[in-house]
Amino acid sequence: MKVKANGIDINYEIEGNGPWLTMSHSLACNLHMWDPQMPVLAKKFKVLRYDTRGHGQSSAPAGEYTLDQLADDVKGLLDALKIKQTHWAGLSMGGMIGQAFALKYPGVFQSMVLADTTSRRPPDAAKMWGERIQNAQQKGMDALVEGTLGRWFTEPYRMSHKDVMARIGNDIRNTPVAGFVGCGHAISRVDYLDRLKDIKCPALVMVGEHDHGTPPEAARAIHQSLKGSELKIIPSAAHLSNIEQTQVFNDAMMGFLNRVGR
């Protein structure tokens, strides 16, 4: 299903019954990144998943995007669906969008799960993202597949789950270059660490122990800045910890959501 919001078409799916839970995916993925969580979550929540601007079946306008703009997309989607309050789960870019939204629209999120994400760009962010963006523009998304999978999953998991690598590889390959470029610019400028103290809702911060892109130290920094938050480091997982260690991820997420109530 699609709604027009904030100047673009946003593709979304709703499944389950209960309190609202909105889920936001990583760069170069789409709403199906969360498929491993759905059997558990849809039993207790009305889950809203959507394709971020530039991804999946949502519009992919050319130009640089901002995290503020991506948060406004979420607000437009929630308003169109008449959702006044929701729990939030975001991984990587989805976690950054969640931070941007919580700071801009306080009171909407009842809780936040921030997985494998960061709140402050590393010193080399502009150079690193500049190279990836140039690669995508000059060679297409296919050139980024192998390197991205290498960062997203541990080697033992990649070797033993070729079917998952093929599926996620296709998601990367099929991400519009304009969407990757636009969101790459947004991600490269993330800078919320000093403002996280203003976010008041309960939060769970999770990260794969082998995540090199948004490493455990980034998760610890978020945890320390979000008063009363919980921290879970997931063993034997890299960046897409929700896929690599589905059971551990789901147990931690459901445990947290059960604790923070409805």
C-alpha positions as a Python dict, from the first residue, in 0.01 Angstrom:
ca = {
    (1, 'M'): (0, 0, 0),
    (2, 'K'): (111, 356, -59),
    (3, 'V'): (37, 702, 75),
    (4, 'K'): (152, 1038, -56),
    (5, 'A'): (333, 1222, 223),
    (6, 'N'): (601, 1490, 242),
    (7, 'G'): (608, 1512, -138),
    (8, 'I'): (672, 1143, -212),
    (9, 'D'): (492, 808, -234),
    (10, 'I'): (570, 595, 71),
    (11, 'N'): (518, 220, 45),
    (12, 'Y'): (408, 44, 365),
    (13, 'E'): (259, -275, 508),
    (14, 'I'): (53, -330, 824),
    (15, 'E'): (26, -666, 999),
    (16, 'G'): (-97, -791, 1335),
    (17, 'N'): (-310, -648, 1616),
    (18, 'G'): (-232, -455, 1932),
    (19, 'P'): (-45, -130, 2003),
    (20, 'W'): (132, 30, 1707),
    (21, 'L'): (496, -59, 1637),
    (22, 'T'): (671, 118, 1349),
    (23, 'M'): (982, -41, 1198),
    (24, 'S'): (1253, 130, 991),
    (25, 'H'): (1517, -60, 791),
    (26, 'S'): (1883, -21, 703),
    (27, 'L'): (2031, 156, 403),
    (28, 'A'): (2010, -56, 86),
    (29, 'C'): (1739, -280, 232),
    (30, 'N'): (1358, -250, 237),
    (31, 'L'): (1072, -329, 472),
    (32, 'H'): (1129, -704, 421),
    (33, 'M'): (1453, -676, 619),
    (34, 'W'): (1222, -719, 919),
    (35, 'D'): (1062, -1045, 797),
    (36, 'P'): (1241, -1254, 1065),
    (37, 'Q'): (1077, -1044, 1339),
    (38, 'M'): (722, -1052, 1209),
    (39, 'P'): (601, -1393, 1336),
    (40, 'V'): (675, -1282, 1693),
    (41, 'L'): (584, -914, 1677),
    (42, 'A'): (256, -945, 1484),
    (43, 'K'): (110, -1155, 1766),
    (44, 'K'): (125, -864, 2008),
    (45, 'F'): (152, -549, 1796),
    (46, 'K'): (-2, -379, 1496),
    (47, 'V'): (321, -355, 1301),
    (48, 'L'): (377, -80, 1045),
    (49, 'R'): (673, -139, 815),
    (50, 'Y'): (764, 104, 539),
    (51, 'D'): (1020, 158, 264),
    (52, 'T'): (1239, 458, 340),
    (53, 'R'): (1262, 735, 78),
    (54, 'G'): (1481, 605, -203),
    (55, 'H'): (1424, 238, -120),
    (56, 'G'): (1193, -50, -210),
    (57, 'Q'): (872, 74, -366),
    (58, 'S'): (884, 425, -221),
    (59, 'S'): (980, 724, -439),
    (60, 'A'): (1352, 781, -502),
    (61, 'P'): (1397, 1148, -592),
    (62, 'A'): (1742, 1267, -696),
    (63, 'G'): (1951, 1486, -468),
    (64, 'E'): (2086, 1480, -114),
    (65, 'Y'): (1846, 1376, 162),
    (66, 'T'): (1869, 1474, 529),
    (67, 'L'): (1778, 1278, 842),
    (68, 'D'): (1538, 1561, 925),
    (69, 'Q'): (1362, 1502, 593),
    (70, 'L'): (1349, 1125, 652),
    (71, 'A'): (1193, 1191, 994),
    (72, 'D'): (936, 1417, 828),
    (73, 'D'): (853, 1130, 589),
    (74, 'V'): (770, 915, 893),
    (75, 'K'): (556, 1193, 1042),
    (76, 'G'): (367, 1224, 713),
    (77, 'L'): (310, 848, 704),
    (78, 'L'): (190, 835, 1066),
    (79, 'D'): (-40, 1133, 1009),
    (80, 'A'): (-185, 977, 694),
    (81, 'L'): (-263, 661, 892),
    (82, 'K'): (-392, 864, 1189),
    (83, 'I'): (-132, 714, 1425),
    (84, 'K'): (-80, 944, 1723),
    (85, 'Q'): (155, 719, 1924),
    (86, 'T'): (372, 422, 1835),
    (87, 'H'): (663, 213, 1954),
    (88, 'W'): (965, 237, 1722),
    (89, 'A'): (1228, -8, 1603),
    (90, 'G'): (1505, 110, 1373),
    (91, 'L'): (1824, -59, 1260),
    (92, 'S'): (2126, 131, 1128),
    (93, 'M'): (1979, 416, 919),
    (94, 'G'): (1643, 332, 1078),
    (95, 'G'): (1794, 399, 1419),
    (96, 'M'): (1925, 737, 1302),
    (97, 'I'): (1582, 827, 1163),
    (98, 'G'): (1432, 727, 1498),
    (99, 'Q'): (1666, 959, 1686),
    (100, 'A'): (1588, 1245, 1446),
    (101, 'F'): (1214, 1184, 1485),
    (102, 'A'): (1218, 1154, 1865),
    (103, 'L'): (1402, 1485, 1893),
    (104, 'K'): (1176, 1665, 1644),
    (105, 'Y'): (842, 1516, 1750),
    (106, 'P'): (862, 1439, 2123),
    (107, 'G'): (577, 1238, 2272),
    (108, 'V'): (495, 1028, 1965),
    (109, 'F'): (726, 735, 2042),
    (110, 'Q'): (621, 524, 2341),
    (111, 'S'): (953, 340, 2327),
    (112, 'M'): (1249, 298, 2093),
    (113, 'V'): (1460, 3, 1988),
    (114, 'L'): (1781, 133, 1830),
    (115, 'A'): (1980, -149, 1673),
    (116, 'D'): (2324, -141, 1510),
    (117, 'T'): (2321, 234, 1474),
    (118, 'T'): (2514, 543, 1575),
    (119, 'S'): (2442, 897, 1684),
    (120, 'R'): (2770, 1058, 1578),
    (121, 'R'): (2952, 1034, 1247),
    (122, 'P'): (3312, 904, 1259),
    (123, 'P'): (3590, 1147, 1160),
    (124, 'D'): (3631, 982, 818),
    (125, 'A'): (3256, 973, 739),
    (126, 'A'): (3264, 1228, 457),
    (127, 'K'): (3550, 1050, 278),
    (128, 'M'): (3410, 700, 332),
    (129, 'W'): (3059, 786, 218),
    (130, 'G'): (3194, 998, -66),
    (131, 'E'): (3376, 693, -202),
    (132, 'R'): (3072, 465, -168),
    (133, 'I'): (2846, 722, -334),
    (134, 'Q'): (3093, 769, -620),
    (135, 'N'): (3115, 392, -664),
    (136, 'A'): (2737, 360, -686),
    (137, 'Q'): (2709, 649, -932),
    (138, 'Q'): (2988, 527, -1160),
    (139, 'K'): (2952, 148, -1141),
    (140, 'G'): (2598, 86, -1017),
    (141, 'M'): (2480, -86, -701),
    (142, 'D'): (2617, -424, -814),
    (143, 'A'): (2967, -297, -735),
    (144, 'L'): (2872, -254, -369),
    (145, 'V'): (2712, -594, -304),
    (146, 'E'): (3013, -804, -198),
    (147, 'G'): (3174, -538, 22),
    (148, 'T'): (2842, -460, 189),
    (149, 'L'): (2763, -824, 265),
    (150, 'G'): (3114, -856, 407),
    (151, 'R'): (3043, -575, 653),
    (152, 'W'): (2687, -681, 735),
    (153, 'F'): (2747, -1045, 828),
    (154, 'T'): (3023, -1247, 993),
    (155, 'E'): (3220, -1477, 766),
    (156, 'P'): (3090, -1803, 921),
    (157, 'Y'): (2731, -1687, 867),
    (158, 'R'): (2801, -1579, 507),
    (159, 'M'): (2957, -1916, 430),
    (160, 'S'): (2671, -2119, 578),
    (161, 'H'): (2375, -1907, 461),
    (162, 'K'): (2419, -1861, 86),
    (163, 'D'): (2042, -1827, 41),
    (164, 'V'): (2031, -1528, 276),
    (165, 'M'): (2333, -1373, 102),
    (166, 'A'): (2156, -1408, -233),
    (167, 'R'): (1837, -1249, -100),
    (168, 'I'): (2004, -957, 77),
    (169, 'G'): (2244, -915, -213),
    (170, 'N'): (1946, -869, -444),
    (171, 'D'): (1799, -608, -209),
    (172, 'I'): (2124, -412, -225),
    (173, 'R'): (2145, -453, -603),
    (174, 'N'): (1786, -337, -650),
    (175, 'T'): (1817, -25, -434),
    (176, 'P'): (1787, 280, -662),
    (177, 'V'): (2121, 458, -698),
    (178, 'A'): (1944, 789, -628),
    (179, 'G'): (1809, 647, -303),
    (180, 'F'): (2145, 511, -192),
    (181, 'V'): (2315, 841, -277),
    (182, 'G'): (2046, 1055, -111),
    (183, 'C'): (2043, 850, 210),
    (184, 'G'): (2422, 815, 208),
    (185, 'H'): (2449, 1193, 235),
    (186, 'A'): (2200, 1193, 524),
    (187, 'I'): (2381, 919, 716),
    (188, 'S'): (2722, 1077, 669),
    (189, 'R'): (2610, 1380, 871),
    (190, 'V'): (2446, 1211, 1171),
    (191, 'D'): (2519, 1412, 1486),
    (192, 'Y'): (2272, 1360, 1772),
    (193, 'L'): (2484, 1230, 2060),
    (194, 'D'): (2484, 1554, 2261),
    (195, 'R'): (2105, 1589, 2225),
    (196, 'L'): (1999, 1236, 2322),
    (197, 'K'): (1945, 1344, 2683),
    (198, 'D'): (1634, 1527, 2559),
    (199, 'I'): (1466, 1198, 2455),
    (200, 'K'): (1245, 1077, 2738),
    (201, 'C'): (1089, 750, 2617),
    (202, 'P'): (1225, 408, 2724),
    (203, 'A'): (1492, 272, 2489),
    (204, 'L'): (1672, -52, 2413),
    (205, 'V'): (2007, -21, 2236),
    (206, 'M'): (2128, -337, 2060),
    (207, 'V'): (2437, -414, 1854),
    (208, 'G'): (2616, -715, 1709),
    (209, 'E'): (2950, -769, 1880),
    (210, 'H'): (3124, -787, 1539),
    (211, 'D'): (2951, -482, 1388),
    (212, 'H'): (3237, -270, 1253),
    (213, 'G'): (3025, -6, 1080),
    (214, 'T'): (2829, 98, 1390),
    (215, 'P'): (3038, -76, 1656),
    (216, 'P'): (2957, -163, 2019),
    (217, 'E'): (3131, 155, 2137),
    (218, 'A'): (2877, 360, 1936),
    (219, 'A'): (2595, 166, 2103),
    (220, 'R'): (2752, 223, 2446),
    (221, 'A'): (2771, 597, 2375),
    (222, 'I'): (2399, 604, 2287),
    (223, 'H'): (2316, 396, 2596),
    (224, 'Q'): (2510, 630, 2823),
    (225, 'S'): (2339, 937, 2674),
    (226, 'L'): (1984, 794, 2683),
    (227, 'K'): (1894, 800, 3051),
    (228, 'G'): (1744, 472, 3172),
    (229, 'S'): (1806, 289, 2845),
    (230, 'E'): (1901, -79, 2824),
    (231, 'L'): (2199, -218, 2631),
    (232, 'K'): (2222, -559, 2463),
    (233, 'I'): (2534, -672, 2280),
    (234, 'I'): (2453, -968, 2056),
    (235, 'P'): (2722, -1236, 2026),
    (236, 'S'): (2820, -1383, 1689),
    (237, 'A'): (2656, -1107, 1486),
    (238, 'A'): (2773, -821, 1268),
    (239, 'H'): (2559, -534, 1133),
    (240, 'L'): (2228, -699, 1042),
    (241, 'S'): (2198, -864, 1383),
    (242, 'N'): (1821, -907, 1342),
    (243, 'I'): (1890, -1154, 1060),
    (244, 'E'): (2214, -1316, 1176),
    (245, 'Q'): (2093, -1382, 1533),
    (246, 'T'): (1716, -1369, 1491),
    (247, 'Q'): (1628, -1559, 1809),
    (248, 'V'): (1852, -1351, 2037),
    (249, 'F'): (1735, -1028, 1872),
    (250, 'N'): (1367, -1121, 1897),
    (251, 'D'): (1394, -1235, 2259),
    (252, 'A'): (1567, -912, 2363),
    (253, 'M'): (1321, -695, 2172),
    (254, 'M'): (1009, -871, 2301),
    (255, 'G'): (1146, -876, 2656),
    (256, 'F'): (1200, -501, 2639),
    (257, 'L'): (859, -428, 2485),
    (258, 'N'): (689, -642, 2747),
    (259, 'R'): (871, -452, 3022),
    (260, 'V'): (786, -105, 2897),
    (261, 'G'): (419, -197, 2870),
    (262, 'R'): (160, -89, 2623),
}
